[in-house]
């Protein structure tokens, strides 16, 4: 902060970014759930592929 041309102090700005942090947490939860679904579906595909390979032999 200035008083004319002389420095007279400091300015501290505090911002509440709670909403932004909550948004990021929501994205992290979504990604975690998506990865879990991917693991389950990948395992199902592998099982189906193995059972299909076993019946064709």
C-alpha positions in Angstrom: 0.0 0.0 0.0 1.2 3.5 -0.8 0.6 6.9 0.7 1.5 9.0 -2.2 4.8 7.7 -3.3 5.8 6.1 0.0 5.1 2.5 1.0 2.8 2.4 4.0 2.0 -1.2 4.6 0.9 -4.4 3.1 -2.3 -5.7 1.6 -3.4 -9.3 2.4 -6.2 -10.8 0.4 -7.9 -13.9 1.8 -10.1 -15.8 -0.6 -12.5 -18.6 0.3 -12.1 -21.3 -2.3 -14.2 -23.9 -0.5 -16.5 -24.4 -3.5 -13.5 -24.9 -5.8 -12.0 -27.5 -3.4 -15.4 -29.3 -3.1 -15.6 -29.4 -6.9 -12.1 -30.9 -7.1 -13.1 -33.5 -4.5 -16.2 -34.4 -6.6 -14.0 -34.9 -9.7 -11.7 -37.1 -7.7 -14.6 -39.2 -6.4 -16.0 -39.5 -9.9 -12.6 -40.6 -11.3 -12.2 -43.2 -8.5 -15.6 -44.6 -9.2 -15.0 -44.7 -12.9 -11.7 -46.6 -12.3 -13.5 -49.1 -10.1 -16.1 -49.7 -12.8 -13.4 -50.1 -15.4 -11.6 -52.8 -13.3 -14.9 -54.7 -12.8 -15.8 -54.6 -16.4 -12.3 -55.5 -17.6 -12.4 -58.5 -15.3 -15.8 -59.5 -16.7 -14.5 -59.2 -20.3 -11.5 -61.4 -19.4 -13.7 -64.0 -17.8 -16.0 -64.0 -20.8 -13.1 -64.2 -23.2 -11.6 -67.2 -21.3 -14.9 -69.1 -21.2 -15.4 -68.4 -24.9 -11.9 -69.7 -25.6 -12.5 -72.8 -23.5 -15.8 -73.8 -25.3 -14.3 -73.4 -28.8 -11.4 -75.8 -28.2 
